[in-house]
Amino acid sequence: MRLFTTPIAQPTSAERIRSILMAADSMTIVTDEGRTEVSRLYGSGATEHIHLHPPTGAGGGTDGTTNGHTRATLEFTDVAPTPVRDRVRARVLLAGRLLTASRHAAPTGSRCMALAHAVLDTGGERITVGLEELMEADTDPLATCEAGMLTHLVDDHGDIVQLLLRLVKPRLALGVRRVLPVAIDRYGIILRLEYARSHQDARLPFPSPVKDIDQAGVRIHALLNAARHRSPRSRLLSDS
């Protein structure tokens, strides 16, 4: 008899992009004139500093501008806060044109951008997302506190991480040298399983998605209770 499993819920590409922008504390602005590193966004994320607008009309010269607007790409790197192998989880590119402040009002210190498209690069896949899809997507409620939650787990609750390993399929746990949490979002926790010469991620889904930060602790405890009741035989059956 063939068994069918329910797909594990996880963020869409648009949701991931919005969450990365919300949590970003730095970015790189790339134009025809070169690269500019912006190292401090003062903890409020890129969404407070970059205001996205629909694409403007085409046409213009060859000097990198269109109707006085500079072609630009904004680059963001999503780095795991825990000391795992290959800490870069994803990169986000916003391609479009930086708009003049005189025509598009923005708070002091902010920039407006006519977005052509956004790209989520996870290393193995590049997905393009348009402005409408990006604006309709939800920002993960744990995006801005994820780093603190994961470092707290690693620094103060290493035993919990080892306990969560019981929820990983046995064939994936074989040969694991080290396990660390690499991400957490509304849908669950992702563990990075490190082997002698490789690594692999395993998502542990919450019983139901987190709607606000106050629910995160309850969902984590639900996973821990499931791990404590996971017998060796039940693990073997789940992997068959």
Disulfide bonds with the S-S distance in Angstrom:
none
